[in-house]
Amino acid sequence: MSDKLVFICKTSDLEPGTVKRVEIGDSGVAVYNIEGTYYVTDDRCTHGLSSLSEGELMGDEIECSMHFGAFHVPTGKPTLAPCSIALKTYRVETKGEDVFAEMD
Ligand code: FES
């Protein structure tokens, strides 16, 4: 296992189709369960200060609750204005019931 892998949550913490914020150090990431696959991105919207985990997960896109821009969760690519800067994504590894992300 890589030294950079950080425990994020238990698989049972997140129902399919949901997202939640997890505090890592002094910042937060958003962890998503999309049809049983887990993804981790920065929680802060690249357009402003909003927390994406408070937005709405629609399929594999997260809609920001502040100005309703959106991102493709698996790639972090912006899919709807006013979001134009890609969201940072993290490689995820699931080991048994534990979800880890490779952090910088
Ligand atoms: S802060 Fe997210 S769309 Fe503006």
Backbone and ligand atoms as CSV (ligand in chain L), in Angstrom:
chain,resi,resn,atom,element,x,y,z
A,1,MET,N,N,0.848,-1.197,0.000
A,1,MET,CA,C,0.000,0.000,0.000
A,1,MET,C,C,0.887,1.252,0.000
A,2,SER,N,N,0.534,2.215,-0.824
A,2,SER,CA,C,1.313,3.449,-0.906
A,2,SER,C,C,1.239,4.226,0.399
A,3,ASP,N,N,2.366,4.901,0.751
A,3,ASP,CA,C,2.384,5.745,1.949
A,3,ASP,C,C,1.416,6.908,1.833
A,4,LYS,N,N,1.098,7.267,0.600
A,4,LYS,CA,C,0.243,8.437,0.400
A,4,LYS,C,C,-1.238,8.119,0.548
A,5,LEU,N,N,-1.560,6.861,0.717
A,5,LEU,CA,C,-2.978,6.514,0.837
A,5,LEU,C,C,-3.512,6.959,2.192
A,6,VAL,N,N,-4.596,7.688,2.151
A,6,VAL,CA,C,-5.219,8.222,3.362
A,6,VAL,C,C,-6.609,7.616,3.489
A,7,PHE,N,N,-6.916,7.141,4.698
A,7,PHE,CA,C,-8.248,6.580,4.932
A,7,PHE,C,C,-9.287,7.683,4.797
A,8,ILE,N,N,-10.338,7.396,4.039
A,8,ILE,CA,C,-11.392,8.387,3.811
A,8,ILE,C,C,-12.663,8.028,4.567
A,9,CYS,N,N,-13.137,6.812,4.392
A,9,CYS,CA,C,-14.377,6.412,5.065
A,9,CYS,C,C,-14.581,4.909,4.873
A,10,LYS,N,N,-15.608,4.409,5.506
A,10,LYS,CA,C,-16.044,3.035,5.288
A,10,LYS,C,C,-17.004,3.020,4.098
A,11,THR,N,N,-17.008,1.934,3.358
A,11,THR,CA,C,-17.937,1.849,2.230
A,11,THR,C,C,-19.386,1.990,2.718
A,12,SER,N,N,-19.648,1.516,3.912
A,12,SER,CA,C,-21.015,1.564,4.451
A,12,SER,C,C,-21.425,2.970,4.886
A,13,ASP,N,N,-20.472,3.922,4.896
A,13,ASP,CA,C,-20.804,5.296,5.293
A,13,ASP,C,C,-21.573,6.042,4.209
A,14,LEU,N,N,-21.607,5.482,3.012
A,14,LEU,CA,C,-22.096,6.253,1.865
A,14,LEU,C,C,-22.976,5.365,0.984
A,15,GLU,N,N,-24.238,5.695,0.906
A,15,GLU,CA,C,-25.157,4.961,0.022
A,15,GLU,C,C,-24.853,5.336,-1.435
A,16,PRO,N,N,-25.146,4.433,-2.386
A,16,PRO,CA,C,-25.000,4.803,-3.800
A,16,PRO,C,C,-25.804,6.071,-4.114
A,17,GLY,N,N,-25.205,6.944,-4.896
A,17,GLY,CA,C,-25.895,8.181,-5.277
A,17,GLY,C,C,-25.761,9.291,-4.263
A,18,THR,N,N,-24.823,9.132,-3.302
A,18,THR,CA,C,-24.656,10.174,-2.290
A,18,THR,C,C,-23.211,10.653,-2.241
A,19,VAL,N,N,-23.044,11.802,-1.601
A,19,VAL,CA,C,-21.738,12.445,-1.454
A,19,VAL,C,C,-21.653,12.989,-0.044
A,20,LYS,N,N,-20.439,12.985,0.536
A,20,LYS,CA,C,-20.265,13.635,1.831
A,20,LYS,C,C,-18.867,14.204,1.942
A,21,ARG,N,N,-18.732,15.145,2.844
A,21,ARG,CA,C,-17.439,15.790,3.100
A,21,ARG,C,C,-16.682,15.007,4.163
A,22,VAL,N,N,-15.372,14.892,3.954
A,22,VAL,CA,C,-14.489,14.280,4.945
A,22,VAL,C,C,-13.344,15.260,5.181
A,23,GLU,N,N,-13.053,15.532,6.449
A,23,GLU,CA,C,-11.956,16.445,6.784
A,23,GLU,C,C,-10.627,15.701,6.688
A,24,ILE,N,N,-9.705,16.239,5.910
A,24,ILE,CA,C,-8.361,15.672,5.792
A,24,ILE,C,C,-7.393,16.804,6.094
A,25,GLY,N,N,-6.684,16.695,7.207
A,25,GLY,CA,C,-5.795,17.783,7.598
A,25,GLY,C,C,-6.599,19.041,7.823
A,26,ASP,N,N,-6.167,20.146,7.199
A,26,ASP,CA,C,-6.912,21.392,7.394
A,26,ASP,C,C,-7.790,21.715,6.193
A,27,SER,N,N,-8.053,20.717,5.374
A,27,SER,CA,C,-8.985,20.948,4.269
A,27,SER,C,C,-9.958,19.781,4.184
A,28,GLY,N,N,-10.832,19.862,3.236
A,28,GLY,CA,C,-11.850,18.831,3.128
A,28,GLY,C,C,-11.889,18.256,1.734
A,29,VAL,N,N,-12.261,17.002,1.656
A,29,VAL,CA,C,-12.497,16.391,0.357
A,29,VAL,C,C,-13.951,15.921,0.322
A,30,ALA,N,N,-14.423,15.720,-0.893
A,30,ALA,CA,C,-15.755,15.154,-1.075
A,30,ALA,C,C,-15.581,13.721,-1.548
A,31,VAL,N,N,-16.295,12.803,-0.914
A,31,VAL,CA,C,-16.263,11.400,-1.349
A,31,VAL,C,C,-17.653,11.056,-1.880
A,32,TYR,N,N,-17.661,10.381,-3.003
A,32,TYR,CA,C,-18.895,10.083,-3.730
A,32,TYR,C,C,-19.025,8.568,-3.894
A,33,ASN,N,N,-20.234,8.088,-3.832
A,33,ASN,CA,C,-20.529,6.708,-4.214
A,33,ASN,C,C,-21.423,6.779,-5.447
A,34,ILE,N,N,-20.842,6.412,-6.596
A,34,ILE,CA,C,-21.605,6.438,-7.849
A,34,ILE,C,C,-21.765,4.996,-8.305
A,35,GLU,N,N,-22.931,4.475,-8.081
A,35,GLU,CA,C,-23.262,3.094,-8.456
A,35,GLU,C,C,-22.240,2.100,-7.917
A,36,GLY,N,N,-21.822,2.321,-6.666
A,36,GLY,CA,C,-20.932,1.377,-5.998
A,36,GLY,C,C,-19.452,1.635,-6.221
A,37,THR,N,N,-19.121,2.630,-7.046
A,37,THR,CA,C,-17.721,3.019,-7.222
A,37,THR,C,C,-17.496,4.319,-6.464
A,38,TYR,N,N,-16.364,4.376,-5.753
A,38,TYR,CA,C,-16.075,5.535,-4.904
A,38,TYR,C,C,-15.110,6.473,-5.608
A,39,TYR,N,N,-15.358,7.763,-5.453
A,39,TYR,CA,C,-14.521,8.813,-6.035
A,39,TYR,C,C,-14.249,9.854,-4.963
A,40,VAL,N,N,-13.091,10.494,-5.058
A,40,VAL,CA,C,-12.740,11.564,-4.117
A,40,VAL,C,C,-12.239,12.759,-4.908
A,41,THR,N,N,-12.767,13.934,-4.582
A,41,THR,CA,C,-12.315,15.194,-5.185
A,41,THR,C,C,-12.140,16.217,-4.063
A,42,ASP,N,N,-11.508,17.342,-4.391
A,42,ASP,CA,C,-11.562,18.464,-3.453
A,42,ASP,C,C,-13.035,18.788,-3.211
A,43,ASP,N,N,-13.319,19.258,-2.001
A,43,ASP,CA,C,-14.710,19.598,-1.697
A,43,ASP,C,C,-15.046,21.016,-2.126
A,44,ARG,N,N,-14.020,21.852,-2.190
A,44,ARG,CA,C,-14.271,23.259,-2.504
A,44,ARG,C,C,-14.451,23.452,-4.006
A,45,CYS,N,N,-15.534,24.075,-4.379
A,45,CYS,CA,C,-15.806,24.383,-5.779
A,45,CYS,C,C,-14.718,25.305,-6.314
A,46,THR,N,N,-14.256,25.052,-7.539
A,46,THR,CA,C,-13.201,25.898,-8.107
A,46,THR,C,C,-13.721,27.264,-8.534
A,47,HIS,N,N,-15.034,27.432,-8.514
A,47,HIS,CA,C,-15.602,28.738,-8.877
A,47,HIS,C,C,-15.706,29.670,-7.688
A,48,GLY,N,N,-15.805,29.117,-6.500
A,48,GLY,CA,C,-16.003,29.971,-5.332
A,48,GLY,C,C,-15.721,29.195,-4.064
A,49,LEU,N,N,-16.397,29.563,-3.020
A,49,LEU,CA,C,-16.101,28.979,-1.712
A,49,LEU,C,C,-17.076,27.885,-1.322
A,50,SER,N,N,-17.932,27.502,-2.214
A,50,SER,CA,C,-18.973,26.556,-1.838
A,50,SER,C,C,-18.427,25.141,-1.649
A,51,SER,N,N,-19.096,24.405,-0.774
A,51,SER,CA,C,-18.745,23.018,-0.512
A,51,SER,C,C,-19.549,22.134,-1.461
A,52,LEU,N,N,-18.845,21.396,-2.326
A,52,LEU,CA,C,-19.559,20.584,-3.324
A,52,LEU,C,C,-20.363,19.466,-2.678
A,53,SER,N,N,-19.931,19.017,-1.507
A,53,SER,CA,C,-20.679,17.943,-0.841
A,53,SER,C,C,-22.068,18.408,-0.403
A,54,GLU,N,N,-22.296,19.722,-0.440
A,54,GLU,CA,C,-23.634,20.235,-0.140
A,54,GLU,C,C,-24.451,20.399,-1.413
A,55,GLY,N,N,-23.845,20.063,-2.541
A,55,GLY,CA,C,-24.548,20.144,-3.816
A,55,GLY,C,C,-25.323,18.872,-4.090
A,56,GLU,N,N,-25.771,18.763,-5.316
A,56,GLU,CA,C,-26.598,17.605,-5.684
A,56,GLU,C,C,-25.833,16.707,-6.651
A,57,LEU,N,N,-25.743,15.426,-6.289
A,57,LEU,CA,C,-25.088,14.447,-7.157
A,57,LEU,C,C,-26.143,13.898,-8.116
A,58,MET,N,N,-25.881,14.112,-9.411
A,58,MET,CA,C,-26.826,13.667,-10.439
A,58,MET,C,C,-26.065,12.760,-11.391
A,59,GLY,N,N,-26.254,11.457,-11.244
A,59,GLY,CA,C,-25.472,10.513,-12.035
A,59,GLY,C,C,-24.017,10.631,-11.645
A,60,ASP,N,N,-23.154,10.950,-12.646
A,60,ASP,CA,C,-21.745,11.109,-12.323
A,60,ASP,C,C,-21.320,12.574,-12.328
A,61,GLU,N,N,-22.303,13.479,-12.150
A,61,GLU,CA,C,-21.977,14.902,-12.070
A,61,GLU,C,C,-22.435,15.466,-10.731
A,62,ILE,N,N,-21.607,16.401,-10.221
A,62,ILE,CA,C,-21.975,17.095,-8.986
A,62,ILE,C,C,-22.333,18.532,-9.340
A,63,GLU,N,N,-23.517,18.950,-8.903
A,63,GLU,CA,C,-23.966,20.320,-9.131
A,63,GLU,C,C,-23.686,21.130,-7.882
A,64,CYS,N,N,-23.011,22.252,-8.050
A,64,CYS,CA,C,-22.701,23.132,-6.924
A,64,CYS,C,C,-23.968,23.853,-6.473
A,65,SER,N,N,-24.129,23.945,-5.165
A,65,SER,CA,C,-25.354,24.552,-4.635
A,65,SER,C,C,-25.313,26.076,-4.665
A,66,MET,N,N,-24.130,26.661,-4.958
A,66,MET,CA,C,-24.014,28.122,-4.906
A,66,MET,C,C,-24.509,28.783,-6.188
A,67,HIS,N,N,-23.897,28.431,-7.327
A,67,HIS,CA,C,-24.302,29.058,-8.600
A,67,HIS,C,C,-24.721,28.010,-9.628
A,68,PHE,N,N,-24.839,26.774,-9.184
A,68,PHE,CA,C,-25.379,25.676,-10.009
A,68,PHE,C,C,-24.517,25.312,-11.208
A,69,GLY,N,N,-23.203,25.595,-11.116
A,69,GLY,CA,C,-22.267,25.010,-12.068
A,69,GLY,C,C,-22.118,23.534,-11.733
A,70,ALA,N,N,-21.409,22.794,-12.597
A,70,ALA,CA,C,-21.293,21.354,-12.348
A,70,ALA,C,C,-19.955,20.815,-12.831
A,71,PHE,N,N,-19.595,19.642,-12.278
A,71,PHE,CA,C,-18.361,18.943,-12.641
A,71,PHE,C,C,-18.672,17.468,-12.874
A,72,HIS,N,N,-17.869,16.858,-13.785
A,72,HIS,CA,C,-17.890,15.413,-13.976
A,72,HIS,C,C,-17.008,14.823,-12.875
A,73,VAL,N,N,-17.587,14.053,-11.977
A,73,VAL,CA,C,-16.857,13.597,-10.794
A,73,VAL,C,C,-15.636,12.726,-11.140
A,74,PRO,N,N,-15.754,11.726,-12.027
A,74,PRO,CA,C,-14.587,10.871,-12.266
A,74,PRO,C,C,-13.370,11.612,-12.819
A,75,THR,N,N,-13.580,12.662,-13.589
A,75,THR,CA,C,-12.446,13.370,-14.202
A,75,THR,C,C,-12.211,14.750,-13.606
A,76,GLY,N,N,-13.190,15.312,-12.933
A,76,GLY,CA,C,-13.086,16.664,-12.394
A,76,GLY,C,C,-13.332,17.748,-13.423
A,77,LYS,N,N,-13.653,17.363,-14.651
A,77,LYS,CA,C,-13.851,18.376,-15.692
A,77,LYS,C,C,-15.127,19.171,-15.445
A,78,PRO,N,N,-15.045,20.490,-15.628
A,78,PRO,CA,C,-16.265,21.289,-15.492
A,78,PRO,C,C,-17.233,20.957,-16.633
A,79,THR,N,N,-18.501,20.817,-16.319
A,79,THR,CA,C,-19.489,20.466,-17.337
A,79,THR,C,C,-20.553,21.540,-17.504
A,80,LEU,N,N,-20.594,22.485,-16.572
A,80,LEU,CA,C,-21.628,23.519,-16.672
A,80,LEU,C,C,-21.100,24.818,-16.068
A,81,ALA,N,N,-21.272,25.919,-16.816
A,81,ALA,CA,C,-20.869,27.242,-16.337
A,81,ALA,C,C,-21.705,27.587,-15.098
A,82,PRO,N,N,-21.154,28.402,-14.208
A,82,PRO,CA,C,-19.928,29.190,-14.353
A,82,PRO,C,C,-18.641,28.444,-13.999
A,83,CYS,N,N,-18.697,27.162,-13.747
A,83,CYS,CA,C,-17.465,26.433,-13.439
A,83,CYS,C,C,-16.645,26.275,-14.720
A,84,SER,N,N,-15.357,26.628,-14.653
A,84,SER,CA,C,-14.502,26.511,-15.837
A,84,SER,C,C,-13.138,25.927,-15.502
A,85,ILE,N,N,-12.819,25.834,-14.242
A,85,ILE,CA,C,-11.526,25.290,-13.811
A,85,ILE,C,C,-11.760,23.884,-13.280
A,86,ALA,N,N,-10.928,22.940,-13.728
A,86,ALA,CA,C,-11.126,21.541,-13.331
A,86,ALA,C,C,-10.993,21.368,-11.820
A,87,LEU,N,N,-11.739,20.435,-11.331
A,87,LEU,CA,C,-11.730,20.065,-9.919
A,87,LEU,C,C,-10.634,19.025,-9.722
A,88,LYS,N,N,-9.888,19.132,-8.628
A,88,LYS,CA,C,-8.835,18.144,-8.361
A,88,LYS,C,C,-9.470,16.822,-7.941
A,89,THR,N,N,-9.014,15.762,-8.581
A,89,THR,CA,C,-9.508,14.427,-8.240
A,89,THR,C,C,-8.359,13.617,-7.647
A,90,TYR,N,N,-8.688,12.612,-6.883
A,90,TYR,CA,C,-7.692,11.772,-6.220
A,90,TYR,C,C,-7.954,10.316,-6.582
A,91,ARG,N,N,-6.859,9.573,-6.783
A,91,ARG,CA,C,-7.008,8.145,-7.070
A,91,ARG,C,C,-7.524,7.443,-5.824
A,92,VAL,N,N,-8.498,6.587,-6.020
A,92,VAL,CA,C,-9.151,5.910,-4.893
A,92,VAL,C,C,-8.823,4.424,-4.932
A,93,GLU,N,N,-8.590,3.877,-3.766
A,93,GLU,CA,C,-8.426,2.429,-3.607
A,93,GLU,C,C,-9.385,1.967,-2.536
A,94,THR,N,N,-10.105,0.906,-2.816
A,94,THR,CA,C,-10.997,0.322,-1.821
A,94,THR,C,C,-10.394,-1.000,-1.382
A,95,LYS,N,N,-10.222,-1.141,-0.080
A,95,LYS,CA,C,-9.674,-2.385,0.482
A,95,LYS,C,C,-10.700,-2.919,1.457
A,96,GLY,N,N,-11.367,-3.994,1.059
A,96,GLY,CA,C,-12.431,-4.514,1.912
A,96,GLY,C,C,-13.506,-3.449,2.082
A,97,GLU,N,N,-13.737,-3.044,3.319
A,97,GLU,CA,C,-14.770,-2.035,3.589
A,97,GLU,C,C,-14.184,-0.641,3.763
A,98,ASP,N,N,-12.891,-0.488,3.509
A,98,ASP,CA,C,-12.239,0.809,3.717
A,98,ASP,C,C,-11.953,1.497,2.379
A,99,VAL,N,N,-12.238,2.786,2.334
A,99,VAL,CA,C,-11.987,3.588,1.137
A,99,VAL,C,C,-10.788,4.495,1.429
A,100,PHE,N,N,-9.781,4.444,0.565
A,100,PHE,CA,C,-8.581,5.274,0.709
A,100,PHE,C,C,-8.455,6.146,-0.532
A,101,ALA,N,N,-7.787,7.284,-0.363
A,101,ALA,CA,C,-7.440,8.125,-1.513
A,101,ALA,C,C,-5.965,8.436,-1.459
A,102,GLU,N,N,-5.344,8.521,-2.634
A,102,GLU,CA,C,-3.933,8.873,-2.707
A,102,GLU,C,C,-3.824,10.395,-2.689
A,103,MET,N,N,-3.305,10.917,-1.602
A,103,MET,CA,C,-3.206,12.363,-1.421
A,103,MET,C,C,-1.787,12.814,-1.736
A,104,ASP,N,N,-1.650,14.078,-2.113
A,104,ASP,CA,C,-0.334,14.644,-2.443
A,104,ASP,C,C,0.523,14.785,-1.193
L,1,FES,S1,S,-19.202,28.516,-6.121
L,1,FES,FE1,FE,-19.685,26.687,-7.186
L,1,FES,S2,S,-20.649,27.378,-9.021
L,1,FES,FE2,FE,-20.060,29.212,-8.005
